[in-house]
Amino acid sequence: MSGTVKKEVISWIKTIFLALILAGFVNKFLIVNAQVPTGSMESTIMPGDRIMALRTSYWFEEPERGDVVIFRYPDDPERKTLFVKRIIGVGGDEVTIGNGIVYVNGEALEEPYIKEITQGDFGPYEVPEGSYFMMGDNRNKSLDARFWENQYVESDEILGKVKFRFFKGFKWIS
C-alpha cells in the first residue's frame, strides 16, 4: 500500500471514530431516541413510531402537566424499561378519575388528545412533591400509573420531553 492510500485510510478511520464518539455523546446527554411498541399513546403516537425526546428540556424548567415524556418505568427494579406517557399530575396534585373524566385538584382536565373517555373510576391519587402521575392518551389500553405498584415517577427518572416523531413521517408532539 502506498503512503497516500495509508494516509487516506487513516483519515477515514479518524473521521468514523470521531463521528461515533459524537453520536454517543449526543445520545447519552442531549437526546433520547425511542421506538414506541404499543398503542397506549394513540392517537398522539402510534405503535411502531420512532420518537425523539430532548434531555435538555428540563435542565432549566420543571416538567409540566400535559408534557409527553420518556421515563424509566418505576416498577422495573433494573430501571432499563423506558415508557412514554403524558404527565397528568405534578407534585401536590390530587388526581381522580370518574365518569370518564380526569379531575386534577377537583377540576376537570381538558384533554383534546385522548382517544376515548376513560372507563372506570380510579383514585384519589395524592402526587408526592418531586414526583409525577402519568397516563397514556389511549386510556383504556394503557398500562399507566393507575395500574403500577409504584404509581409515581420521580423527577430524576424522567429522561426527556418528547418533541417529535420522525418515523413513520414527521410530526411535532406538544
C-alpha positions in Angstrom: 0.0 0.0 0.0 1.4 3.4 -0.9 1.8 6.2 1.6 -1.1 8.2 0.1 -3.5 5.3 0.4 -2.4 4.7 4.0 -3.0 8.4 4.9 -6.4 8.3 3.2 -7.4 5.1 5.2 -6.2 6.6 8.5 -8.1 9.8 7.7 -11.3 7.8 7.2 -10.8 5.8 10.3 -10.3 9.0 12.4 -13.4 10.6 10.9 -15.6 7.5 11.6 -14.2 7.2 15.1 -14.9 10.9 15.8 -18.4 10.5 14.4 -19.1 7.6 16.6 -17.9 9.4 19.7 -20.0 12.5 18.8 -23.1 10.3 18.2 -22.6 8.6 21.5 -22.3 11.9 23.3 -25.4 13.3 21.7 -27.4 10.2 22.5 -26.2 10.0 26.1 -26.5 13.7 27.1 -28.8 15.5 24.6 -31.5 13.3 23.1 -33.4 10.1 23.7 -34.3 8.2 20.6 -37.0 5.5 21.2 -39.5 3.3 19.3 -43.0 3.0 20.7 -44.1 -0.6 20.8 -47.7 -0.3 21.9 -50.9 1.7 21.3 -51.0 3.3 24.8 -50.4 6.8 23.4 -52.7 6.6 20.3 -53.6 8.9 18.6 -50.7 11.1 19.6 -48.1 8.5 19.0 -48.8 5.3 17.1 -47.3 1.8 17.5 -44.0 1.5 15.7 -43.4 5.2 15.6 -39.9 6.4 16.4 -39.7 9.5 18.6 -37.1 11.9 19.7 -37.0 13.5 23.2 -34.7 16.2 24.4 -32.9 15.6 27.6 -32.2 19.3 27.7 -35.9 20.2 28.1 -35.8 20.1 31.9 -32.3 21.5 32.5 -33.8 24.9 33.4 -37.5 24.2 34.0 -39.7 21.6 35.6 -41.9 19.1 33.7 -45.5 20.3 33.5 -48.9 18.8 33.3 -49.6 17.8 29.7 -46.0 17.1 28.7 -45.3 13.9 26.9 -42.2 12.4 28.4 -39.9 9.4 28.2 -39.0 8.0 31.6 -37.8 4.9 33.4 -40.6 2.6 34.3 -40.9 2.7 38.1 -41.8 -1.0 38.6 -38.6 -2.2 36.7 -36.0 -2.8 39.5 -33.2 -2.5 37.0 -34.6 0.8 35.6 -33.9 -0.3 32.0 -37.5 -0.3 30.7 -38.5 3.0 29.1 -42.1 4.3 28.9 -43.7 7.1 27.1 -46.7 8.8 28.8 -48.3 12.1 29.4 -47.9 13.9 32.7 -51.3 14.3 34.3 -50.4 15.2 37.9 -47.4 17.0 39.4 -46.3 17.2 43.0 -49.0 18.3 45.3 -51.9 17.5 42.9 -54.8 15.2 43.7 -55.9 13.1 40.7 -59.2 11.3 40.5 -60.9 9.6 37.5 -64.7 9.2 37.4 -67.5 9.1 34.9 -64.9 9.2 32.1 -63.3 12.4 33.3 -59.9 13.1 34.8 -60.0 15.6 37.7 -56.9 17.4 39.0 -57.5 19.2 42.3 -61.2 18.9 41.8 -61.3 20.5 38.3 -62.0 18.5 35.1 -58.9 18.3 33.0 -59.4 19.4 29.4 -57.9 16.6 27.2 -58.4 17.1 23.5 -55.6 14.5 22.9 -57.3 11.4 24.4 -58.6 8.7 22.1 -61.8 7.9 24.1 -63.1 8.6 27.5 -61.6 6.7 30.5 -63.5 3.7 31.6 -63.7 3.0 35.3 -63.3 5.1 38.5 -59.8 5.5 40.0 -58.1 7.4 42.8 -57.8 9.7 44.5 -54.0 9.8 44.0 -52.0 12.3 46.0 -48.9 13.1 44.0 -45.8 13.5 46.2 -43.6 16.5 45.8 -40.9 15.9 43.2 -43.0 13.2 41.5 -45.4 12.9 38.6 -48.6 10.9 37.8 -48.5 9.5 34.2 -51.2 8.2 31.9 -51.4 7.2 28.3 -53.6 9.0 25.8 -55.3 5.8 24.8 -56.6 5.3 28.4 -58.5 2.1 28.0 -55.4 0.3 26.5 -52.7 1.9 28.6 -50.6 0.3 31.3 -50.1 3.5 33.2 -49.8 4.8 36.8 -53.3 3.6 37.7 -52.0 0.0 37.5 -48.4 0.3 38.7 -47.2 -0.9 42.0 -45.0 2.3 42.3 -47.6 4.8 41.0 -45.4 7.9 40.8 -42.4 8.8 38.6 -39.7 10.7 40.4 -38.2 13.7 38.6 -34.8 12.1 38.2 -36.4 9.2 36.3 -37.7 11.5 33.5 -35.2 11.3 30.6 -36.7 13.9 28.3 -39.6 15.7 26.8 -40.9 14.2 23.5 -40.6 16.8 20.8 -41.4 14.9 17.6 -42.0 11.7 15.7 -39.6 11.1 12.9 -40.7 7.8 11.6 -43.5 7.0 10.2 -43.4 10.5 8.8 -42.6 13.7 10.7 -45.0 15.1 13.4 -44.4 17.7 16.1 -45.6 16.4 19.6 -46.6 19.1 22.1 
